[in-house]
């Protein structure tokens, strides 16, 4: 991995557009050199604002942004040397693919042969050789996207910013582009700051993910940890699916706590609860609950099937369990599958380590 | 496609193309019928009047019809440097006598007078002789007519009559360019101090060009602001741009007269801030300055609106992309934004130029002597001299000029690149 762990640094950055509301609140974020970091969050969470501040199109209201140790808040965008891929590609419609890619090199007064070489290299990186003379309008959405990526990389920037670059593509193309961008990142080792509201995109591509909500980073960790160990109920809710129980802590030990629900009690893993009497929301991933568990599990209940939905690779089962009819189970579809029928009673079990007692919603 | 591609048939065996045409036919007829009233309207109000205008501008049949025998005899007149033979005199006398009976001799005199000065006097003289029955038809008419006035003995006057023989003439067009058909049938220039039309044409082009330039220079930033400001401000600005549109042209021109006259508000202001002294107020009206100022203001919306509609479609992320890729704001503007606005610039400039070249009311009111345009001259001939054929000729020359400009523009930029919205 990269050498400088603080290659890009947001230092206590605040941003307000109207002087009344803070869009970004006291942001503290370090991005390592060569890292692929994703800012993930719902719209209006401040992630794009952060990206725009890094690119130089917005100025921080308070705090500093550092690039490789230098404060860049007063440097205009064109002197920052940061590549950017825009949401709608922003290819120059009156220039050919070649001219689009040559633009950042020409303004840097690179000589002709060098430009040809670099453009060729960048195009082969996105496998678009032979498209030099096409106009952007003659390309498909996916091809335009690749040109935009190649253009952001052609001048060897230290950092590349991507603002929801795959938002306009259809699902299959989006998935293959995710892998392509990931592979390009791995092969050239550039630092990438990626903004998206699509959690699966973030999980697929990133080294680390910063989950934004309400102008704050809720959690910053690698994809596995983010999914398996969300630190608060917003992250648990936002990343993946999630069964929740609202209750009150009645007993707490080091790695276990007892949560009293409306008419029963469950065991959970205390993450953000400290003492008895606290309100909490317990979060459990659907695939962590098993039907008819064979081994010993510390949470065992019986529920009634309300709905069965076939999803191809898995079946979603909605249960009435512990007084809530919103409990979701994901059952992988295999040859030895169970016969699941509506209004059948089944036994459900899960381990208390997977049930994370988080802040109350 | 291979040449052996089989003809595709529909299920009942009719070739697909035939079937398609049949299916489309009804729609085509419907579409044509919908457009037919407009087509008819265009023919009646546009193509027909232009044709009529053209006919009027080249029509010279009046004299041809008045002097049929004369022209017939003149065919035989060989040595044009000498006076015509007796037959021509006789034919002319007979034609003229007929006109006197029909009381149309005056018209002929006026028409010939236009061809050559002095005709009116000598035809009137002939008329009086005919009235008093002083002409002896059995004797030589050549001698009797020649005796009436020395001009009848001047061959140039007879040449002038012969020149009016063809039923169609280019004379009006030549006159519009300060040229005329010389006695020998060639084209000659009028004396230098009488070339008023050429000055007017050049001035019209010059004023139209500069008005277009000023409109562009002022309109471009306005359109850019309109396209980029937040809705709340851009709406207000848009009303400011459109407000003059909703005000009568005369009112706007009149308000410029109030502003620009020597005792006007602008001059008062100049005196107040000490730019000029009170007894030395500059003339800003009844000259080119007035025409420039008023026309630029009046034609500005025609520049702003096409530019705005094009700029509105340019994504702001393009400028950002230009900057983030390392272009200075100027480079990003010049290499990215500006080229994308060219269709709007083309449409706006063409629109303003074409409107300016035929502008009439404003230059007539604020232009004075040095600020009037060719259209004012056309109006002058329509209303004052009543020389409609000359007015038609100049109108058509103006129209041709516009078409030529359009053609050049098409060659340079391509009409497909024009965007009006």
Interface residues (C-beta under 8 A of the other chain):
Chain A: X55 X56 X57 X76 X77 X78 X79 X80 X81 X82 X83 X84 X86 X87 X88 X90 X91 X92 X93 X94 X103 X104 X107 X108 X151 X152 X155 X161
Chain B: X315 X317 X318 X320 X321 X322 X323 X324 X325 X326 X327 X328 X329 X331 X332 X335 X336 X339 X340
